[in-house]
Amino acid sequence: MKDRVSIDVSEGVADVRLVRAEKMNAVDGAMFEALIEAGDICAADRSIRAIVLSGEGRGFCAGLDFGSFQAMASGPRREGGGSGERLLDNEGRITSRGQQAVYTWTEQAVPVIAAVHGPALGAGFQLALGADIRFIHPEATMSVLEIRWGLIPDMTGTQMLPRLVGLDVAKELTFTGRMVPGTECVELGLATHLSDDPHADAMALAREIASKSPDAIRHGKRLLSQVGQVTVAEQFADEARTMGSLIGSPNQLESVSAYFEKRDPVYED
């Protein structure tokens, strides 16, 4: 994993980086597995309260490694997408392995913030969409690039993209594969904030989030993420139950005590 993805955890924040800089962090089979493994590691570590996802070198992620396209062109057709790296078999999960490399960040219990610079194309684009919040450099570029290769976004992009930009814009971007500059990404809703230093700003926000009650943050993310996937009645009932479970809990009482005592709270993981 270490030759594809690194994880550095400090003060409740996991700094997760794609480290294949010499290939613009292009995704190959090893990168798929490394992203899934890194996601599993973060999910199992209760001390992590926020995650920053970024890429080293000149860009966030240039997409699928070109060698994979060559394998698609020359190899036999495979179920679930042309290359053997994206077979549907994924140990009983609802995702293929390629989808899980992105979905592992979406399903994290804690907030995930993507820091995007340079290109975020195809697989890299979908990886950025798997985060909860995105900081993007004005000169960065995002694209649903799969149409160039006669493909469709198959790493959860068809689920996430319409939720962010609306169905009509999602269709346009998917049908054309046009390059979207960072400034327009924010205008469309593909990114949350413009930043001259996306990683620094993402880390600052992650540290702020990590300073809040981890119980409230985790439940807040879960409730907001399920909007549109449950009925309104179920959402209201879940909201009420969650509030009841938080009131009087140790971390909620610590929030109140720290505020009135004018000190930093000390939360239980």
Salt bridges, closest charged atoms under 4 A:
ASP3 OD2 - ARG4 NH1 3.44
ASP15 OD2 - ARG17 NH2 3.09
ASP15 OD1 - HIS199 NE2 3.08
ASP28 OD2 - ARG4 NH2 2.77
ASP28 OD2 - ARG20 NH2 3.40
GLU33 OE2 - ARG97 NE 3.22
ASP40 OD2 - ARG93 NH2 3.43
ASP65 OD2 - ARG20 NH1 2.86
ASP132 OD2 - LYS221 NZ 2.86
ASP154 OD1 - ARG86 NH1 2.16
GLU172 OE2 - ARG178 NE 2.98
GLU184 OE2 - ARG178 NH2 2.71
ASP238 OD2 - ARG222 NH1 2.64
GLU254 OE2 - ARG263 NH1 2.63
GLU261 OE1 - ARG263 NE 2.64
ASP269 OD1 - ARG49 NH2 2.67
